[in-house]
Amino acid sequence: MLVISLLLFAGYLAWLLWEGYANRRARRTFRHVIHVNGIRGKTATCRLIDAQLRQAGFKVFTKTTGTAPLYIDTSGAEHPIRRRGPANIIEQAAILRRARREGAEILVVECMAVAPELQRVAQEKIVQGDWNVITNVRYDHVFEMGERLEDIAHSLSAVIPRSGVLFTGDENFFPFFEEQCRAAGTQAVLCRGGEGAGSENLAIAQSIARRLGVPQERLLGAEDCRQEFGACKRYPLGERQFLNLFSANDPQSSLLLLREQFPQPGELTLIYNHRLDRPDRLLLFIRYFFPYVSCQKLIVMGGGRRLARRLLRRAGLEAETAPSWRAALERADTPLVAGIGNIKGWACQMICALEEGSL
């Protein structure tokens, strides 16, 4: 039995050594690796960077972990990532090797870790990005990152590279990131967006492209980039307008997009899609979203919706629950309707139906 155990341990050790060697070999082949972190807009930023560099002639390989995890190969084709179990940062090592086999010059990888220690392992041991991104600092994942924005910023800074470049669109926390970068021998670049929520994501992508020598006249706009499934979009429903904000996730982004799309909302219904494993997100919406929005009706759907209604009532907010996403849409009888909270589960089914026009 001892011999078998020693053989198994030796085999496992050999596998770890090979993984490390293969990862280092793959990493050396790329001109740059761009590790994209932040609270909101990581997937959109990855896609914008990919589009900017690909049209400029760079051989780009991009991996995102948004609503539907996928990778975009060097030819521009999208491939879904099918997982046999829960998401694991070891997945990033396989992406590096695949990108190397395709001869990619630039690798763009969305950070898939939430816990700060896992973000640091992913950056320092696996991805080893040298031109990294922190899109913004907003309220989300407070159980893992901390309840204060300062704590969240500190958690996100785990991906700051050594002797590299950090691009960020968060003007409020730029001084903090600049200080962290200075200690790591890294340059911090603030990318100021224009009008509209999410414009900082485009500014980041354009800044990276300019740094790689792409002239201003060849830079793309946001409309030139293929959006991910579930992105912010308006759908006509007879005399009603439905605004999909399920993927915005955090309350601050949801509020910005809602005000941008419905500047004079009038009669509004909000449909909150709840996840039983993410009560923290609802608590954040109760604190940072609902007090700033006037709506005629609030409908809760998804897993654990009764718990969600109790939490809302405890906060002084009246809500009704819907037994299905179709019922939620049917009960939303105001001219304007917006979906918020979480994209996974019932919301994903709703958006699929809206995209297919099968309502």
Contacts in CASP RR format, 6 or more apart in sequence:
PFRMAT RR
TARGET T0000
AUTHOR 0000-0000-0000
METHOD contacts of the structure
MODEL  1
MLVISLLLFAGYLAWLLWEGYANRRARRTFRHVIHVNGIRGKTATCRLID
AQLRQAGFKVFTKTTGTAPLYIDTSGAEHPIRRRGPANIIEQAAILRRAR
REGAEILVVECMAVAPELQRVAQEKIVQGDWNVITNVRYDHVFEMGERLE
DIAHSLSAVIPRSGVLFTGDENFFPFFEEQCRAAGTQAVLCRGGEGAGSE
NLAIAQSIARRLGVPQERLLGAEDCRQEFGACKRYPLGERQFLNLFSAND
PQSSLLLLREQFPQPGELTLIYNHRLDRPDRLLLFIRYFFPYVSCQKLIV
MGGGRRLARRLLRRAGLEAETAPSWRAALERADTPLVAGIGNIKGWACQM
ICALEEGSL
19 93 0 8 1.000
20 93 0 8 1.000
22 93 0 8 1.000
22 97 0 8 1.000
23 93 0 8 1.000
23 96 0 8 1.000
23 97 0 8 1.000
23 126 0 8 1.000
25 100 0 8 1.000
26 96 0 8 1.000
26 97 0 8 1.000
26 99 0 8 1.000
26 100 0 8 1.000
27 33 0 8 1.000
27 96 0 8 1.000
27 128 0 8 1.000
29 100 0 8 1.000
29 103 0 8 1.000
29 104 0 8 1.000
30 99 0 8 1.000
30 100 0 8 1.000
30 104 0 8 1.000
30 105 0 8 1.000
30 106 0 8 1.000
30 107 0 8 1.000
31 105 0 8 1.000
31 106 0 8 1.000
32 105 0 8 1.000
32 106 0 8 1.000
32 107 0 8 1.000
32 129 0 8 1.000
32 130 0 8 1.000
32 131 0 8 1.000
32 212 0 8 1.000
33 106 0 8 1.000
33 107 0 8 1.000
33 109 0 8 1.000
33 127 0 8 1.000
33 128 0 8 1.000
33 129 0 8 1.000
33 130 0 8 1.000
33 131 0 8 1.000
34 49 0 8 1.000
34 106 0 8 1.000
34 107 0 8 1.000
34 108 0 8 1.000
34 109 0 8 1.000
34 129 0 8 1.000
34 131 0 8 1.000
34 132 0 8 1.000
34 133 0 8 1.000
34 208 0 8 1.000
35 109 0 8 1.000
35 111 0 8 1.000
35 122 0 8 1.000
35 123 0 8 1.000
35 127 0 8 1.000
35 129 0 8 1.000
35 132 0 8 1.000
35 133 0 8 1.000
35 159 0 8 1.000
35 161 0 8 1.000
36 42 0 8 1.000
36 45 0 8 1.000
36 46 0 8 1.000
36 49 0 8 1.000
36 108 0 8 1.000
36 109 0 8 1.000
36 110 0 8 1.000
36 111 0 8 1.000
36 132 0 8 1.000
36 133 0 8 1.000
36 135 0 8 1.000
37 111 0 8 1.000
37 119 0 8 1.000
37 132 0 8 1.000
37 133 0 8 1.000
37 134 0 8 1.000
37 135 0 8 1.000
37 156 0 8 1.000
37 158 0 8 1.000
37 159 0 8 1.000
38 111 0 8 1.000
38 133 0 8 1.000
38 134 0 8 1.000
38 135 0 8 1.000
38 136 0 8 1.000
38 137 0 8 1.000
38 156 0 8 1.000
39 135 0 8 1.000
39 136 0 8 1.000
39 137 0 8 1.000
39 138 0 8 1.000
39 139 0 8 1.000
39 140 0 8 1.000
39 141 0 8 1.000
39 152 0 8 1.000
39 156 0 8 1.000
39 249 0 8 1.000
39 250 0 8 1.000
39 253 0 8 1.000
40 135 0 8 1.000
40 136 0 8 1.000
40 138 0 8 1.000
40 140 0 8 1.000
40 248 0 8 1.000
40 249 0 8 1.000
40 250 0 8 1.000
40 252 0 8 1.000
40 253 0 8 1.000
41 135 0 8 1.000
41 136 0 8 1.000
41 198 0 8 1.000
41 201 0 8 1.000
41 253 0 8 1.000
42 64 0 8 1.000
42 65 0 8 1.000
42 66 0 8 1.000
42 110 0 8 1.000
42 111 0 8 1.000
42 135 0 8 1.000
43 64 0 8 1.000
43 65 0 8 1.000
43 66 0 8 1.000
43 67 0 8 1.000
43 110 0 8 1.000
43 228 0 8 1.000
44 198 0 8 1.000
44 201 0 8 1.000
44 225 0 8 1.000
44 227 0 8 1.000
44 228 0 8 1.000
44 231 0 8 1.000
45 133 0 8 1.000
45 135 0 8 1.000
45 201 0 8 1.000
45 204 0 8 1.000
45 205 0 8 1.000
46 62 0 8 1.000
46 63 0 8 1.000
46 64 0 8 1.000
46 108 0 8 1.000
46 109 0 8 1.000
46 110 0 8 1.000
47 62 0 8 1.000
47 64 0 8 1.000
47 225 0 8 1.000
47 226 0 8 1.000
47 227 0 8 1.000
47 228 0 8 1.000
48 201 0 8 1.000
48 202 0 8 1.000
48 204 0 8 1.000
48 205 0 8 1.000
48 220 0 8 1.000
48 222 0 8 1.000
48 225 0 8 1.000
49 62 0 8 1.000
49 108 0 8 1.000
49 133 0 8 1.000
49 204 0 8 1.000
49 205 0 8 1.000
49 208 0 8 1.000
49 209 0 8 1.000
50 60 0 8 1.000
50 62 0 8 1.000
50 72 0 8 1.000
50 108 0 8 1.000
50 225 0 8 1.000
51 205 0 8 1.000
51 220 0 8 1.000
51 224 0 8 1.000
51 225 0 8 1.000
51 226 0 8 1.000
52 205 0 8 1.000
52 206 0 8 1.000
52 208 0 8 1.000
52 209 0 8 1.000
52 214 0 8 1.000
52 219 0 8 1.000
52 220 0 8 1.000
53 60 0 8 1.000
53 106 0 8 1.000
53 108 0 8 1.000
53 208 0 8 1.000
53 209 0 8 1.000
53 212 0 8 1.000
53 214 0 8 1.000
54 60 0 8 1.000
54 76 0 8 1.000
55 218 0 8 1.000
55 220 0 8 1.000
55 224 0 8 1.000
56 209 0 8 1.000
56 212 0 8 1.000
56 213 0 8 1.000
56 214 0 8 1.000
56 218 0 8 1.000
58 105 0 8 1.000
58 106 0 8 1.000
58 212 0 8 1.000
59 74 0 8 1.000
59 102 0 8 1.000
59 103 0 8 1.000
59 104 0 8 1.000
59 105 0 8 1.000
59 106 0 8 1.000
60 72 0 8 1.000
60 74 0 8 1.000
60 104 0 8 1.000
60 105 0 8 1.000
60 106 0 8 1.000
60 107 0 8 1.000
60 108 0 8 1.000
61 71 0 8 1.000
61 72 0 8 1.000
61 73 0 8 1.000
61 74 0 8 1.000
61 95 0 8 1.000
61 98 0 8 1.000
61 99 0 8 1.000
61 102 0 8 1.000
61 103 0 8 1.000
61 104 0 8 1.000
61 106 0 8 1.000
61 107 0 8 1.000
61 108 0 8 1.000
62 71 0 8 1.000
62 72 0 8 1.000
62 107 0 8 1.000
62 108 0 8 1.000
62 109 0 8 1.000
63 69 0 8 1.000
63 70 0 8 1.000
63 71 0 8 1.000
63 72 0 8 1.000
63 81 0 8 1.000
63 92 0 8 1.000
63 95 0 8 1.000
63 107 0 8 1.000
63 108 0 8 1.000
63 109 0 8 1.000
63 110 0 8 1.000
64 70 0 8 1.000
64 71 0 8 1.000
64 72 0 8 1.000
64 110 0 8 1.000
64 228 0 8 1.000
65 87 0 8 1.000
65 110 0 8 1.000
65 111 0 8 1.000
65 112 0 8 1.000
66 110 0 8 1.000
66 228 0 8 1.000
66 247 0 8 1.000
67 228 0 8 1.000
67 229 0 8 1.000
67 230 0 8 1.000
67 247 0 8 1.000
67 343 0 8 1.000
67 344 0 8 1.000
67 348 0 8 1.000
68 80 0 8 1.000
68 228 0 8 1.000
68 229 0 8 1.000
69 80 0 8 1.000
69 81 0 8 1.000
69 83 0 8 1.000
69 87 0 8 1.000
70 78 0 8 1.000
70 79 0 8 1.000
70 80 0 8 1.000
70 81 0 8 1.000
71 78 0 8 1.000
71 79 0 8 1.000
71 81 0 8 1.000
71 95 0 8 1.000
71 98 0 8 1.000
72 78 0 8 1.000
72 79 0 8 1.000
73 79 0 8 1.000
73 102 0 8 1.000
74 99 0 8 1.000
74 102 0 8 1.000
74 103 0 8 1.000
74 104 0 8 1.000
81 91 0 8 1.000
83 91 0 8 1.000
87 112 0 8 1.000
89 112 0 8 1.000
89 113 0 8 1.000
89 118 0 8 1.000
89 121 0 8 1.000
89 122 0 8 1.000
89 126 0 8 1.000
90 126 0 8 1.000
91 112 0 8 1.000
92 109 0 8 1.000
92 112 0 8 1.000
92 122 0 8 1.000
92 126 0 8 1.000
92 127 0 8 1.000
93 126 0 8 1.000
95 107 0 8 1.000
95 109 0 8 1.000
96 107 0 8 1.000
96 126 0 8 1.000
96 127 0 8 1.000
99 107 0 8 1.000
109 127 0 8 1.000
109 129 0 8 1.000
111 119 0 8 1.000
111 122 0 8 1.000
111 123 0 8 1.000
111 127 0 8 1.000
111 159 0 8 1.000
112 122 0 8 1.000
113 119 0 8 1.000
113 121 0 8 1.000
113 122 0 8 1.000
114 141 0 8 1.000
114 144 0 8 1.000
114 145 0 8 1.000
115 144 0 8 1.000
115 145 0 8 1.000
116 144 0 8 1.000
116 145 0 8 1.000
116 154 0 8 1.000
116 155 0 8 1.000
116 158 0 8 1.000
117 158 0 8 1.000
119 155 0 8 1.000
119 156 0 8 1.000
119 158 0 8 1.000
119 159 0 8 1.000
120 158 0 8 1.000
120 159 0 8 1.000
122 159 0 8 1.000
123 129 0 8 1.000
123 132 0 8 1.000
123 158 0 8 1.000
123 159 0 8 1.000
123 161 0 8 1.000
128 161 0 8 1.000
129 159 0 8 1.000
129 161 0 8 1.000
130 161 0 8 1.000
130 163 0 8 1.000
130 164 0 8 1.000
130 165 0 8 1.000
131 161 0 8 1.000
131 164 0 8 1.000
131 165 0 8 1.000
131 167 0 8 1.000
131 208 0 8 1.000
131 211 0 8 1.000
132 159 0 8 1.000
132 160 0 8 1.000
132 161 0 8 1.000
132 164 0 8 1.000
132 165 0 8 1.000
132 166 0 8 1.000
132 167 0 8 1.000
133 166 0 8 1.000
133 167 0 8 1.000
133 168 0 8 1.000
133 204 0 8 1.000
133 208 0 8 1.000
134 156 0 8 1.000
134 157 0 8 1.000
134 159 0 8 1.000
134 160 0 8 1.000
134 166 0 8 1.000
134 167 0 8 1.000
134 168 0 8 1.000
134 169 0 8 1.000
134 170 0 8 1.000
134 177 0 8 1.000
135 168 0 8 1.000
135 169 0 8 1.000
135 170 0 8 1.000
135 200 0 8 1.000
135 201 0 8 1.000
135 204 0 8 1.000
136 168 0 8 1.000
136 169 0 8 1.000
136 170 0 8 1.000
136 200 0 8 1.000
137 149 0 8 1.000
137 152 0 8 1.000
137 153 0 8 1.000
137 156 0 8 1.000
137 170 0 8 1.000
137 172 0 8 1.000
137 173 0 8 1.000
138 149 0 8 1.000
138 152 0 8 1.000
138 250 0 8 1.000
138 251 0 8 1.000
138 252 0 8 1.000
138 253 0 8 1.000
139 149 0 8 1.000
139 152 0 8 1.000
139 250 0 8 1.000
139 251 0 8 1.000
139 252 0 8 1.000
139 284 0 8 1.000
139 287 0 8 1.000
139 288 0 8 1.000
140 152 0 8 1.000
140 249 0 8 1.000
140 250 0 8 1.000
140 281 0 8 1.000
140 284 0 8 1.000
141 152 0 8 1.000
141 280 0 8 1.000
142 152 0 8 1.000
142 280 0 8 1.000
142 284 0 8 1.000
143 280 0 8 1.000
144 155 0 8 1.000
145 151 0 8 1.000
145 152 0 8 1.000
145 155 0 8 1.000
145 156 0 8 1.000
146 152 0 8 1.000
146 155 0 8 1.000
149 173 0 8 1.000
150 176 0 8 1.000
153 170 0 8 1.000
153 173 0 8 1.000
153 176 0 8 1.000
153 177 0 8 1.000
157 176 0 8 1.000
157 177 0 8 1.000
157 180 0 8 1.000
160 166 0 8 1.000
160 177 0 8 1.000
160 180 0 8 1.000
160 181 0 8 1.000
160 184 0 8 1.000
160 186 0 8 1.000
161 184 0 8 1.000
161 186 0 8 1.000
162 184 0 8 1.000
162 185 0 8 1.000
162 186 0 8 1.000
163 184 0 8 1.000
163 185 0 8 1.000
163 186 0 8 1.000
164 184 0 8 1.000
164 185 0 8 1.000
164 186 0 8 1.000
164 187 0 8 1.000
165 186 0 8 1.000
165 187 0 8 1.000
165 188 0 8 1.000
165 189 0 8 1.000
165 211 0 8 1.000
166 177 0 8 1.000
166 181 0 8 1.000
166 186 0 8 1.000
166 187 0 8 1.000
166 188 0 8 1.000
166 189 0 8 1.000
167 189 0 8 1.000
167 191 0 8 1.000
167 204 0 8 1.000
167 207 0 8 1.000
167 208 0 8 1.000
168 174 0 8 1.000
168 177 0 8 1.000
168 188 0 8 1.000
168 189 0 8 1.000
168 190 0 8 1.000
168 191 0 8 1.000
168 204 0 8 1.000
169 190 0 8 1.000
169 191 0 8 1.000
169 192 0 8 1.000
169 193 0 8 1.000
169 200 0 8 1.000
169 203 0 8 1.000
169 204 0 8 1.000
170 177 0 8 1.000
170 200 0 8 1.000
171 190 0 8 1.000
171 192 0 8 1.000
174 188 0 8 1.000
174 190 0 8 1.000
177 188 0 8 1.000
178 188 0 8 1.000
181 187 0 8 1.000
181 188 0 8 1.000
182 188 0 8 1.000
189 207 0 8 1.000
191 200 0 8 1.000
191 203 0 8 1.000
191 204 0 8 1.000
191 206 0 8 1.000
191 207 0 8 1.000
192 200 0 8 1.000
192 203 0 8 1.000
193 199 0 8 1.000
193 200 0 8 1.000
193 202 0 8 1.000
193 203 0 8 1.000
194 200 0 8 1.000
194 203 0 8 1.000
196 256 0 8 1.000
196 260 0 8 1.000
197 253 0 8 1.000
197 256 0 8 1.000
197 257 0 8 1.000
197 260 0 8 1.000
198 256 0 8 1.000
199 222 0 8 1.000
201 222 0 8 1.000
202 221 0 8 1.000
202 222 0 8 1.000
206 219 0 8 1.000
209 219 0 8 1.000
210 216 0 8 1.000
210 219 0 8 1.000
227 233 0 8 1.000
228 247 0 8 1.000
229 351 0 8 1.000
229 355 0 8 1.000
230 244 0 8 1.000
230 246 0 8 1.000
230 247 0 8 1.000
230 343 0 8 1.000
230 348 0 8 1.000
230 351 0 8 1.000
231 244 0 8 1.000
231 247 0 8 1.000
232 243 0 8 1.000
232 244 0 8 1.000
232 245 0 8 1.000
232 247 0 8 1.000
232 248 0 8 1.000
232 257 0 8 1.000
232 261 0 8 1.000
233 243 0 8 1.000
233 244 0 8 1.000
234 241 0 8 1.000
234 242 0 8 1.000
234 243 0 8 1.000
234 244 0 8 1.000
234 261 0 8 1.000
235 241 0 8 1.000
235 242 0 8 1.000
235 243 0 8 1.000
235 244 0 8 1.000
235 354 0 8 1.000
236 242 0 8 1.000
237 329 0 8 1.000
237 337 0 8 1.000
237 359 0 8 1.000
239 335 0 8 1.000
240 332 0 8 1.000
240 333 0 8 1.000
240 334 0 8 1.000
240 335 0 8 1.000
240 336 0 8 1.000
240 337 0 8 1.000
241 335 0 8 1.000
241 336 0 8 1.000
241 337 0 8 1.000
242 329 0 8 1.000
242 332 0 8 1.000
242 337 0 8 1.000
242 338 0 8 1.000
242 339 0 8 1.000
242 354 0 8 1.000
243 257 0 8 1.000
243 258 0 8 1.000
243 261 0 8 1.000
243 262 0 8 1.000
243 336 0 8 1.000
243 337 0 8 1.000
243 338 0 8 1.000
243 339 0 8 1.000
244 338 0 8 1.000
244 339 0 8 1.000
244 351 0 8 1.000
244 354 0 8 1.000
245 254 0 8 1.000
245 257 0 8 1.000
245 258 0 8 1.000
245 338 0 8 1.000
245 339 0 8 1.000
245 340 0 8 1.000
245 341 0 8 1.000
246 273 0 8 1.000
246 339 0 8 1.000
246 340 0 8 1.000
246 341 0 8 1.000
246 342 0 8 1.000
246 343 0 8 1.000
246 347 0 8 1.000
246 348 0 8 1.000
246 351 0 8 1.000
247 343 0 8 1.000
248 254 0 8 1.000
248 257 0 8 1.000
248 340 0 8 1.000
248 341 0 8 1.000
249 281 0 8 1.000
249 341 0 8 1.000
249 342 0 8 1.000
249 343 0 8 1.000
250 281 0 8 1.000
250 284 0 8 1.000
251 284 0 8 1.000
251 285 0 8 1.000
251 287 0 8 1.000
251 288 0 8 1.000
251 289 0 8 1.000
252 288 0 8 1.000
252 289 0 8 1.000
254 285 0 8 1.000
254 289 0 8 1.000
254 340 0 8 1.000
254 341 0 8 1.000
255 288 0 8 1.000
255 289 0 8 1.000
255 292 0 8 1.000
255 293 0 8 1.000
258 265 0 8 1.000
258 293 0 8 1.000
258 338 0 8 1.000
258 340 0 8 1.000
261 338 0 8 1.000
262 268 0 8 1.000
262 336 0 8 1.000
262 338 0 8 1.000
265 293 0 8 1.000
265 294 0 8 1.000
265 295 0 8 1.000
265 336 0 8 1.000
266 335 0 8 1.000
266 336 0 8 1.000
267 296 0 8 1.000
267 334 0 8 1.000
267 335 0 8 1.000
267 336 0 8 1.000
268 293 0 8 1.000
268 294 0 8 1.000
268 295 0 8 1.000
268 296 0 8 1.000
268 334 0 8 1.000
268 336 0 8 1.000
268 337 0 8 1.000
268 338 0 8 1.000
269 295 0 8 1.000
269 296 0 8 1.000
269 297 0 8 1.000
269 298 0 8 1.000
269 299 0 8 1.000
269 331 0 8 1.000
269 332 0 8 1.000
269 333 0 8 1.000
269 334 0 8 1.000
269 336 0 8 1.000
269 337 0 8 1.000
269 338 0 8 1.000
270 293 0 8 1.000
270 295 0 8 1.000
270 297 0 8 1.000
270 298 0 8 1.000
270 299 0 8 1.000
270 337 0 8 1.000
270 338 0 8 1.000
270 339 0 8 1.000
270 340 0 8 1.000
271 299 0 8 1.000
271 300 0 8 1.000
271 301 0 8 1.000
271 322 0 8 1.000
271 328 0 8 1.000
271 329 0 8 1.000
271 332 0 8 1.000
271 337 0 8 1.000
271 338 0 8 1.000
271 339 0 8 1.000
271 340 0 8 1.000
272 282 0 8 1.000
272 285 0 8 1.000
272 298 0 8 1.000
272 299 0 8 1.000
272 300 0 8 1.000
272 301 0 8 1.000
272 308 0 8 1.000
272 319 0 8 1.000
272 339 0 8 1.000
272 340 0 8 1.000
272 341 0 8 1.000
273 301 0 8 1.000
273 302 0 8 1.000
273 325 0 8 1.000
273 339 0 8 1.000
273 340 0 8 1.000
273 341 0 8 1.000
273 342 0 8 1.000
273 343 0 8 1.000
273 345 0 8 1.000
273 346 0 8 1.000
273 347 0 8 1.000
274 282 0 8 1.000
274 300 0 8 1.000
274 301 0 8 1.000
274 302 0 8 1.000
274 303 0 8 1.000
274 304 0 8 1.000
274 305 0 8 1.000
274 307 0 8 1.000
274 308 0 8 1.000
274 341 0 8 1.000
274 342 0 8 1.000
275 281 0 8 1.000
275 302 0 8 1.000
275 303 0 8 1.000
275 342 0 8 1.000
275 344 0 8 1.000
275 345 0 8 1.000
276 303 0 8 1.000
276 304 0 8 1.000
276 307 0 8 1.000
278 342 0 8 1.000
279 307 0 8 1.000
279 308 0 8 1.000
279 311 0 8 1.000
281 341 0 8 1.000
281 342 0 8 1.000
282 308 0 8 1.000
282 311 0 8 1.000
282 312 0 8 1.000
282 341 0 8 1.000
283 311 0 8 1.000
285 340 0 8 1.000
285 341 0 8 1.000
286 311 0 8 1.000
286 312 0 8 1.000
286 315 0 8 1.000
286 317 0 8 1.000
289 340 0 8 1.000
290 298 0 8 1.000
290 312 0 8 1.000
290 315 0 8 1.000
290 317 0 8 1.000
296 334 0 8 1.000
297 320 0 8 1.000
297 331 0 8 1.000
297 332 0 8 1.000
297 333 0 8 1.000
297 334 0 8 1.000
298 312 0 8 1.000
298 317 0 8 1.000
298 318 0 8 1.000
298 319 0 8 1.000
298 320 0 8 1.000
299 319 0 8 1.000
299 320 0 8 1.000
299 321 0 8 1.000
299 322 0 8 1.000
299 328 0 8 1.000
299 331 0 8 1.000
299 332 0 8 1.000
300 308 0 8 1.000
300 309 0 8 1.000
300 312 0 8 1.000
300 319 0 8 1.000
300 320 0 8 1.000
300 321 0 8 1.000
300 322 0 8 1.000
301 321 0 8 1.000
301 322 0 8 1.000
301 324 0 8 1.000
301 325 0 8 1.000
301 327 0 8 1.000
301 328 0 8 1.000
301 346 0 8 1.000
301 347 0 8 1.000
302 325 0 8 1.000
302 345 0 8 1.000
302 346 0 8 1.000
302 347 0 8 1.000
303 346 0 8 1.000
305 321 0 8 1.000
305 322 0 8 1.000
306 321 0 8 1.000
308 319 0 8 1.000
308 321 0 8 1.000
309 319 0 8 1.000
309 320 0 8 1.000
309 321 0 8 1.000
312 318 0 8 1.000
312 319 0 8 1.000
313 319 0 8 1.000
320 331 0 8 1.000
322 328 0 8 1.000
322 331 0 8 1.000
324 346 0 8 1.000
325 346 0 8 1.000
325 347 0 8 1.000
325 349 0 8 1.000
325 350 0 8 1.000
325 353 0 8 1.000
326 359 0 8 1.000
328 346 0 8 1.000
328 350 0 8 1.000
329 337 0 8 1.000
329 350 0 8 1.000
329 359 0 8 1.000
339 347 0 8 1.000
341 347 0 8 1.000
343 351 0 8 1.000
353 359 0 8 1.000
END
